[in-house]
Amino acid sequence: MSRIVFRRSCLALSALALTASSFSFAAFAADAPPEPILGTPEQDEAERLVLELAEHPDVKAIQAGLRDQLRETKIGQTKDGAATIDHVVECMTNSLIFMEVLTYRTTPYFVWGTEDTPREWRGRRVGCVGTAGDNPDNVYRTTSLQGGVRYEVTGKFDPSRRATQFIVQAGPGEGSIPPNMATAGSEVVEVLGAFSDRELDIAPDGSFRLTIGGDTGATNHIVTPPGRVSVGFRDTLGDWNQRPARLSLRRLDPGEPMPFDRDELRRRVVGRLGDYVRSWSQYATYGFGGLEPNTHSTPTGRAGGWGFVMGVRFSLQEDEAVALTLSRGEAKYLGFQVVDPWTMAADATKYQTSLNLAQATPDRDGNYTYIISPTDPGVANWLDTTGLHDGFGIVRWQATPADETSEGLVRSFRIIKLADAARLPGIAKITPTQRQAQLEKRAREWAKRLH
């Protein structure tokens, strides 16, 4: 069976309250705001539980011990690895709690969990939620289902602002039980079924339907065996003005809702947090085959044939930078991000840690040259390491033709002097004023998904 990094496809958000009004129904309907896509009541419930459990004394005590353990690891003993331990523990703790909330709930629902950029909305702040290489161009929503039971998912794309790609993946087990990184490589969780919007039957208005569970010959269906099953939905926003699909979930087979016990949920979080963080903190060591410094992997095909992924590892002196030139090939989406030595991302609204095709500037020949460095080299396609000298980059080509190969996607890779970056032939340059405008635009456009 094919394997893939699946765990982070996570979670959804809450509903706006409607008040009684003296306006006529027609007038009210015309002025009413659209129903939220991510801001659902179920998301509100999940986020409140996550924030509550993250502050529990037992969780805080485990986090303190984990920080000490990570400091003793090879990565933790490096300057940049040590500097980012607190961030890593916060991100992975929140991720584990979201996964447990999904599994231990009364009825199944979608939750938007994985997002390394903190979100401030709906009267609360949710910090980083993630585990490894989480893409800021993706909206990850996840649900935990009972395998073999039939469920229906209905959805609707906004035809004028549809995501560049939409992926559905199902994997066995609970997302809170981590894989063995030493044997997993870069593709770490088994996939029961996966398909993209390329295979979906989509109506002219953007609506679609798919089913999960049971053994049926229906189209747009994923067969699941008995036991727990995690199902992830991934909207890839190749332009941050795009919107994720609206999703709803219902169980088709009869069954009673699971009982909810807050104390049992806390016990599960406390019991699993240590293994979860220890396992995912090893992804940087084993992911992409264990890269040596200042090298990159070969672009690898994704399960389901929906694209390619490539890892980059950098270790730079103060006056050095990575110069990487890529071809988009026939991909509708090309995204490149940088992450810290643990493969966690910084706040994408404050730093230019990622670039997609809507954000990047092509070279004169149509390729894309990116510069990775701790300080601004004065070029448009700078990937900001947030001052770190060691870390990773992840390149994704998605929404590719079924017959596309990875040949020719990587044009060149080299370590250069930082001062030479702006002198590279055909590279687009940028002024400090333009950089500030670039960052302000990122923050505005990222916030559009908070709905």
Stockholm file with secondary structure:
# STOCKHOLM 1.0

chainA/1-451         MSRIVFRRSCLALSALALTASSFSFAAFAADAPPEPILGTPEQDEAERLVLELAEHPDVKAIQAGLRDQLRETKIGQTKDGAATIDHVVECMTNSLIFMEVLTYRTTPYFVWGTEDTPREWRGRRVGCVGTAGDNPDNVYRTTSLQGGVRYEVTGKFDPSRRATQFIVQAGPGEGSIPPNMATAGSEVVEVLGAFSDRELDIAPDGSFRLTIGGDTGATNHIVTPPGRVSVGFRDTLGDWNQRPARLSLRRLDPGEPMPFDRDELRRRVVGRLGDYVRSWSQYATYGFGGLEPNTHSTPTGRAGGWGFVMGVRFSLQEDEAVALTLSRGEAKYLGFQVVDPWTMAADATKYQTSLNLAQATPDRDGNYTYIISPTDPGVANWLDTTGLHDGFGIVRWQATPADETSEGLVRSFRIIKLADAARLPGIAKITPTQRQAQLEKRAREWAKRLH
#=GR chainA/1-451 SS CCEECCTTCCCCBCCCCCCCCSSCHHHHHHHSCCCCSSBCHHHHHHHHHHHHHHTCHHHHHHHHHHHHHHHTSTTTTSHHHHHTHHHHHHHHHHHHHHHHHHHSSSSCCCEECCBSSCEEETTEEECCBCSSSCCTTEEEEEEEEEETSCEEEEEECCTTSBCSEEEEEEEESCTTSCCCHHHHTTCCEECSEEEETTTSCCCTTSEEEEEESSCCCCSSEECCCSEEEEEEEEEECSSTTSBCCEEEEEECSCCCCCCCCHHHHHHHHHHHHHHHHHHHTTHHHHGGGTCCTTEECCCEECTTSSEEEEEEEEECCTTEEEEEEECCTTCSEEEEEEECTTSCCCCTTTSCCEECTTTCCCCTTSCEEEEEESSCCSBTTEEECTTCSEEEEEEEEESCCTTCCSTTSEEEEEEEEGGGGGGSTTCCBCCHHHHHHHHHHHHHHHGGGCC
#=GC SS_cons         CCEECCTTCCCCBCCCCCCCCSSCHHHHHHHSCCCCSSBCHHHHHHHHHHHHHHTCHHHHHHHHHHHHHHHTSTTTTSHHHHHTHHHHHHHHHHHHHHHHHHHSSSSCCCEECCBSSCEEETTEEECCBCSSSCCTTEEEEEEEEEETSCEEEEEECCTTSBCSEEEEEEEESCTTSCCCHHHHTTCCEECSEEEETTTSCCCTTSEEEEEESSCCCCSSEECCCSEEEEEEEEEECSSTTSBCCEEEEEECSCCCCCCCCHHHHHHHHHHHHHHHHHHHTTHHHHGGGTCCTTEECCCEECTTSSEEEEEEEEECCTTEEEEEEECCTTCSEEEEEEECTTSCCCCTTTSCCEECTTTCCCCTTSCEEEEEESSCCSBTTEEECTTCSEEEEEEEEESCCTTCCSTTSEEEEEEEEGGGGGGSTTCCBCCHHHHHHHHHHHHHHHGGGCC
//
